[in-house]
């Protein structure tokens, strides 16, 4: 339950900051997204959510690209 709350907080923060009007804060959106990825992997493997597991590396790559872009 705690990991689900952390994923929700980090993911919502990531989305919100990704579209923030001030470009300087957008890097924090990518950082929050990156912080959520280990939690997604843990949740996928611990709960047997095999549909989420292959998406995690894709999202990680996308967040790394966004982090480097900002």
LINJO-V743426 format. One record per pair of residues at least 4 apart in sequence whose ideal C-beta (glycine too) atoms are under 6 Angstrom apart, sorted by the first residue. I is the first residue (numbers start at 1). GAP is how many residues later the second one is. Records with the same first field share a line. If there is no record, write none. Layout:
I: GAP + GAP
//
This chain:
3: 36 + 40
6: 33
7: 4 + 29 + 32
10: 22 + 25 + 26
11: 25
13: 19
14: 15 + 18 + 19
17: 8 + 11 + 12
18: 11
20: 5 + 6
26: 44
27: 43
30: 33 + 36 + 37
33: 30
34: 29
37: 19 + 23
40: 16
41: 15
42: 4
43: 4
44: 5 + 8 + 9
55: 4
//
